[in-house]
């Protein structure tokens, strides 16, 4: 009887999940096997839509940009967040609370709003970034940050890192505070400097938190859309195109529902694979 009662309590959530997640996923998979013309379903084409992936240069470029986004996210906000959290952990409680709240604040800003704000900052005519560079004598470095293919993707990743950095600090700070203080005290008595304590105690004991944040960042990087769309819409050219913007354009602008469904299935497989790896690794730990 307790088992039946538990299933009854789970039933509303299960119905919502089936309605808004499972059934739409099955519909997308179904759409991918048909030919579509501006929303009108044509004949069954089998795997023909999937065969188009190999010749789609935009898809390959978008997939590469997603991979670059993952690498850059792991390189800066994750590592810098770990280092800063280790420094904050040795400060007073009030300092940790206030600085932790300040660092976390960008995470509370919607990415659409963040994109608009940083679009003003990057503006080549009246942007704050070029103004500061001119003021410190580095005017030769000023440029149209979001309009040049060589700098657009990196400039957008800086915005993404800015919104993710504080989240890493808070997670790492909470994990560090759970470490037994006697370990640091013993190392300090043995003459270990701060860097040695950080390297030999903090980093090894935060492997689970680092793994969680790293795989979480990878999953988020694959699903990124709003920041890129509100700033560059995948441009200039295809220099900031990612899978989500390619799917949006194929579905809403081109009207090729079948191929957009294929792209969505590919994205779903990647995200599910990363999620499965996360679950397996955290469970094994």
Number of C-alpha atoms within 10 A of each C-alpha: 5 7 7 9 10 10 11 12 10 11 12 11 11 13 12 11 12 13 11 10 11 13 12 12 16 11 11 18 16 13 19 25 20 20 20 18 12 12 14 10 14 11 9 13 13 12 12 15 18 18 12 12 16 9 9 10 11 16 20 16 17 21 19 15 21 23 16 16 27 20 15 18 24 19 13 17 23 23 17 16 22 26 17 17 24 21 14 19 17 12 11 9 10 9 13 18 13 11 15 18 15 12 19 20 15 20 18 12 12 12 20 15 13 21 22 14 13 20 19 15 17 24 18 18 12 11 17 15 18 22 18 13 15 14 10 8 9 12 13 9 9 16 18 15 21 24 19 14 16 13 15 22 24 17 15 23 21 17 20 24 22 20 22 22 25 27 23 25 27 22 17 24 22 13 19 23 13 9 14 9 10 9 12 17 13 12 16 14 9 9 11 15 11 13 10 13 18 18 11 12 16 21 16 11 16 16 12 14 18 21 14 17 19 21 18 14 22 21 19 16 23 22 17 18 21 17 21 25 19 16 22 21 20 23 18 16 12 18 21 28 27 29 25 24 20 21 22 18 15 18 19 13 10 14 17 20 24 28 25 24 25 24 25 21 18 15 18 15 12 14 18 13 13 17 16 12 13 19 14 11 13 13 8 7 8
